[in-house]
Amino acid sequence: MSEVEKRLEQLLQEKRKAGATVSMRELNQKTRDVIARVRNGGETLTVTDRGEPVAEIRPVGERSPIDLMEEAGLVVRRGRPFKITWELAPNNGLTLEQFLAEEREEAEL
């Protein structure tokens, strides 16, 4: 398992731990209790509307799974500059169309 796969698995496990849900109705009727669960228990709660997740409530300062993946270099958020950190393969003079045509021919053999 590569380092990236290990990190992704770790992030997914952290996300699974945060599996508690609260309905919009319960949030509306018991807001103070729900906030206490987050504040005192450190829980991350998923708010659902008719069973569909619509939001998350997490303690201040807790990073979301997407934040963790961004820190690990697994994703880049839209609108942020993306820097290539690997070396590009040497250009053998083929256009993309020519390269793909050759690859497809080899695959057919």
Secondary structure, DSSP 8 states (H G I E B T S, - for coil): --HHHHHHHHHHHHHHHT--EEEHHHHHH-HHHHHHHHHHH---EEEEETTEEEEEE--TT---HHHHHHHTTS---TTS-----S------S--HHHHHHHHHHHHH-
